[in-house]
């Protein structure tokens, strides 16, 4: 059987990758040390997910390993010689990164370098899938000529990028946040290993990746956290832009299906924007209305005048490049289906009295 090695295997995209590739006949090795609980508190822990995967999948092996441990990563690659690498482990919040920039960079950039070098030494022909981020573009999208509508900011319909932001957008001369800078470093490293060493690497620059297993926290995973606050009555704060900032949202299932499409026909140094695109995007105000409709409850929320540094006012991914290269892939979840899935899978747990995340 082929072997897939997945980092951040207890997280949103990591756990979905474990389940998906196990169902495709892979032995799956998961690397996860539950740093999410350190970043966002005990309610964001991935330990339960990891235990569930171990219990339900006979072909899954969990390793408690920090990707910053270069020698440990090398030993894992030498032992398992994976046929596929899916690198999801990260410090994912640009707010949190400013608290501990060294930790953020060591996880996101140095950890990715450790993964790439281990892959180059032990399995250079294995497809290397990296979950990058749209934050590599910094706040450059805010320079677009946005128009203010009743519930959202929006591009004019005749703008060249109305269908979404392409990878041609510059990453220079803008504010990235500390998190964005560490992910830029990782993103470029993944591309460079592809070009320089002719390895099959891909960067998926994600919009908002989401799904029912997302351990949403105030500083990361806004749809899951928003739905949780609506269900439990916990107050929610919207940061800046009048609550009209727009995000595209893609379900974890569709993300991993995109991974698999690339794995079936990999190439060196591929880069794609991946998100909900025009089919699945929402403003904060619109998301609040949808959550209230699904739950039958009113959300207690306030809108702060202060936007987060480097935050996007409007971001919709252009999926055209990926769809053209991999025409058998398409989205299967729209924004309403995403929110309904998050609600249905979590409402009983949330109403049972789970302690809110602390930031």
ABEGO torsion letter per residue (X at the ends): XBBBBBBGAABAAAAAAAAAAAAAGBBBBBBBAGAAAAAAEAAABAAAAAAAAAAABAABBBBBBBAABAAAAAAAAAAAGBABBBBABBBABAAAAAABAAAAAAAAAAAAAAAAAAAAAABAABBBBBBBBAAAAEAAAAABBBBBBAABBBBBAABAAAAEBBAABBABGBBAEAAAAAAAAAAAAAAAAAAAAGBBBBBBBBBBBBEAABBBBAABGAAAAAAAAAAAGBBBBBBEGGGABBBBBBBAAAAAAAAAAAAABBBBGBBBBBBAEAABBBBAAAAAAAAAAAAGBBBBBBBBABBBBGBBABBBBBAAAAAAABAABBBABBAAAAAAAAAAAAAAAAAAGBBBBBX
